[in-house]
Amino acid sequence: MSKVCQITGRRVQIGNNVSHSKRRTRRTFEPNLRMKRFYLAEEKRWIRLKISAAGIREIEKNGLQATLLKAKKAGFLLKY
């Protein structure tokens, strides 16, 4: 399963570990993802999303239905 948020589209980023002597080695920055269930009142059912902490805040701010439509339009959410 990929490490991509279904709402915000956040994914793994690649950067460098930098030591005290400035030696650089590659590393990954992973998003803060959680599997979370939400109740979709319009369809009277539960949905499960792999979502980042920023995605949870976005749902709390804008509402579930509006956020799902926005994510589907942006191409982050394939089905729900």
Secondary structure by P-SEA (a helix, b strand, c coil): cccccccccccbbbbbbcccccbbbbbbbbccccbbbbbcccccbbbbbbccaaaaaaaaaccaaaaaaaaaaacccccc
